[in-house]
Amino acid sequence: MTADWEPDVDDIKAMRAEAGGADLRAFMRQQIASGKARRTPPAKPKPAPPPGHRPGAWPKGTSPPGPPPEWSWPAALWDQAVRHYRNTKHLPDRPCDCGNCPDNEPEETP
């Protein structure tokens, strides 16, 4: 039997009478299976477009900001800060001679 064939009323009566209705059940199951085979699968939803901003990336046509303001400090201040750090880390028992520590200023003698 093909899926395109439509039985007459007499054919259905004959199928119902033969084999206790087993032929009619087999025919109906075959009709259901061919109908399912012709059915087109539902369309998959289109994926969402990417957001306008990708995390971690600068938007198109822009650039990251310039260097932080502390990078523009004079070299003498950087040197002083490094010297103070070295003194406090490596020579903790000696007075700091970085020139910026208030504890190490020479005391005035009266």
N, C-alpha and C positions, 0 to 999 in steps of 0.2 A: 504494500500500500504506500502511496506517496502522500505527502502533506497537502498537495493541491487538490486531491480528490474529495469531494463533498458527497457523502452517501445520501441516498433517498430515504424516505421514511420506511419503505419496504426493506431496504438493506439493513436498517437498524433493527427492525423487527426480526429479521432473519438472524442477525448476530446475537440478539438477545435470546433467541430460541436455541441456538447451537451451543453445545457444551455448557449449558447452565449459565450463560451470560459471560463466560470467560473471554469469548471473542470480542464482545463489546467493551469489556474492561481493557483488554489489550489494545484495541483500536483507540480508545479514549486516552490511554497512557501514551500511545504513539503520537497522538495529536498534541498532547501537552508538551511532549519532548520536542517535537518539531517547532512548536510555537516558541518554546524557550530558546531554541537554537537560532531562530530568526530575530529574536529580540536583540537590539543593539545595547551594548553595555552603557551604563550612564557615563556621561562625559566627566572626565576628571576635572576637578576645579583647577583653574589656572593658579600657579603659585603667585604669592603676593610679591609685588615689586620690591626691590631692595629699598631700605629707607634712604632718605636724602643724605643722612650723615652716617658714615661707617665709623663705629667706635675705634678710636686710636688713629684715625686718619684726618688730615686737614681737609676741609672742603675744597672742591676744585676751584682753581683760580685764586687761592689764598696761600699764604705761607705762615709758618709759625712765627711767633713774636721774636724779636731780637734777643740778644743776651740779657740776662737779668741785670738789674741796675748795680748790684754789688760787684759785678765784673769790671765796672768802669772805675772802681776805686784806684787811687794812685798806687804804684808799686811799693812805695815806702810803707804804706799802711799794711799791705799784704805781708811784706817782709817782717814788720813789727809783730803782726799776729802770729806768723809762723814761729818767730823767735820765742814769743811768749808761750806758745803751745809746747815747743821743744823743752823750754826751761821747766815748765810745770810737769811734763811727763817724764823727762829723763833726769832732771836734777831737782827733785822735790825738796831736798834738804837745804838747798842753797837759795839765797834771795834772787828773785827774778831781775834780770838786767835788760829787759826789753825796752825800757824807757817809758812805759805807759802805766806801769803798776804803781798805785798810790802808796802801797806799803813800803816800797823800796826807795822812796825819795829821801835824800839826805836830810837828816834832822838838824835843826838849827840849835846851836849851843849858846846859852845865854852868857 
